[in-house]
Amino acid sequence: MKTDISTSIGARIRHFRELAGLSQLQLSEKVQCEPSTLAHYETGKNLVSMTKLIRISEILKIDLYQFL
């Protein structure tokens, strides 16, 4: 379900992914999720779990708080 929070976090995931020079496919492989799942996170269609968000922050080498 799309909410303001999921949309905001998703936009930040996309922003930092693009800054890192990774495609959705590349990041989804590193996070171990389907590319469509990552796309749903980025558009805010699905709210990313804290476990996945921590993993994404580790991969992108950014502090977790930057998503919030």
Buried (B, 14 or more C-beta within 10 A) or exposed (E): EEEEEBBEBBBBBBBBBEEEEBEBEBBBBBBEBEBEBBBBBBBBBBBBEEEBBEBBBEBBEBEEEEBE
